[in-house]
Amino acid sequence: MKEVNEFSNLTFDDFRELAADNDLSRHEKVGFPDEYREGKEEAIFLDICTKLPALNSTNKRVLEIGPGCSELPVMLMDLCRQHDNELFVVCCLLFVDSAEMLALLPDGDHVEKWTGRYPDTPRLFEKYANKIDVIIAYSVIQYAYVESNLWDFLDRSLSLLADGGMILFGDVPNITMRKRFFSSAAGIQCHRDYTGSDELPNVSFNQLELAQMDDSVVFALLSRARAQGFHAWVVPQASDLPMANRREDILIRRP
């Protein structure tokens, strides 16, 4: 089993290698220790569906960026192919990820698999500009922040949305939020329970944190989306999610 710090600073190519490693669990292949995700994916998926009501409608186009190979994209596949009165309601579901990750997901006649590092997928934008009803990037945007161009990631995603379409940038790690939590009584107790010691968490405010998303980045994403005519909000995760005390979601809607 890999240690927690072995999942730090991962790149697109690192995830390709994880996907090909048969000694890893499905959680480890997507960059999480088993203890962070095992038994928690149903709660995560419920939180996603609550924030994206269009997922429960028909005749929609759904894009998931970086779905990985856990049970979450499989749950999404099942939801987008609903059985009702012996008739299948098929909705178009698009997955964009590496060939190695996509090979680990089942196929479906309602699923399109797009190989590549998003948003370096020009044909996707040519085919689906202004046509996508729901975009999901769950625990993904932080890698775009470090490895590529975050603003291009945002802008190109906005260009895909149909009228009323929504984006969920979910499970965003915010280092400032993490510091606020571990400065609180609850955070200190959480740290002591985890470490089994009486030591205090190491927290330093007003300090540059290289390669870490913080409040300034989250607010800048909201500001840029709003300036382009989209509604945008920061929303909390459900309290029973594994990282709800230090991660949050960004929700964007085209009016």
Salt bridges, closest charged atoms under 4 A:
GLU6 OE1 - LYS2 NZ 3.56
ASP13 OD1 - ARG16 NH1 3.47
GLU38 OE1 - HIS27 NE2 2.86
GLU41 OE1 - ARG26 NH2 3.67
GLU41 OE2 - HIS27 ND1 3.98
ASP47 OD2 - LYS51 NZ 2.89
GLU100 OE2 - ARG16 NH2 3.02
ASP107 OD1 - LYS113 NZ 2.76
ASP109 OD1 - ARG81 NH1 2.76
ASP109 OD1 - HIS110 ND1 3.79
GLU112 OE2 - LYS127 NZ 3.55
GLU147 OE2 - ARG117 NH1 2.59
ASP155 OD2 - ARG224 NH2 2.74
ASP163 OD1 - ARG254 NE 3.63
ASP171 OD2 - ARG247 NH1 2.83
GLU199 OE2 - HIS191 NE2 3.24
GLU209 OE2 - LYS179 NZ 2.91
ASP215 OD2 - ARG180 NH1 2.70
ASP249 OD2 - LYS51 NZ 2.50
